[in-house]
């Protein structure tokens, strides 16, 4: 799905709740939004800081505004379109969460859950790839003795909870919040 906003997103007007979630989640995935609530439909300072940082990094006018059909919307669409399809999208989710888990050593289960949640939210193909990818990785870890059976089962449980949450339309917090440790950076 291409990145699109329905209405102008700015500090000076009421912002469509769907646009808020779209902007926050997209900027979070691109590493810009560092607020606590990327899946929640309320405006926060972190969202506008992320818009401005994205604009600055991409040579756009830094005004914190995203207009339908405007340059910031177009650039966000260009930056996300490769990863936003049924096959490459879930792969991006897994790679991104794997890398994030390396920065947050004691939050492995949270990132297992989050990767499956994000992939499942992409639809039928995302759900299927999440299941196959998670199961394949855990079988590899078991066979190569990287993890014991108890750890593999624990990982698959976190994977399943994320997958179910994404498929059933839960928020990331509702689906994976129980795995979130205090040491996880607020940007995740």
C-alpha positions, 0 to 999 in steps of 0.5 A: 500500500502506498504511503498516503495521508487523507488530510493535511498533517500539521501542528496547526490543524486537527489531524485525521486519526488514521493519518496520525497512525499512518505517519507515526508507524511509517516514520517509526519503521524508517527510524524517525519516530521515537515516541512511546506510542507509534500505533496510537491515534493521538498527536505528540511532539515526537511525531512532528519532530520525526516529520521535521527530521525526515524532511531535513534528511531528505532535502525537503522544506522543514515545516513539519507538514505533510500534505496529500500529494505534497513533496513529503508524502511523495518522498515517504511513499518513495522510501517505503514502496519497495518494502510495502508489498506482500513479499518484501514487506514481511522480510523487511519486518523481520530484518528490521526487528532482528537488527533492533533486537541486537540493540536491545539485548534482553528483549528478544521475545518482544522483537519476535512478537513485534516482527510477527505482528507487523508481518501479519498486519500486512495480510494473508501473505504476511501471515503466511510468511511470518509463520513459515519464517519463524518456524524455519528460523526456530528449526534451524536454531534447534538443529544447529544447537543455537537454542535448546528446545525450551528456548525454541518453544518460548520464541515460537510462543512469542511469535504466535502471540504477535501473529495472532495480534496482528491478524486480529487487529490488536494494537502493538501494545496489546499484542506484544506489551507483555514482552516489553522490558523496561530496557527497551528503548521508547522508540520501539 
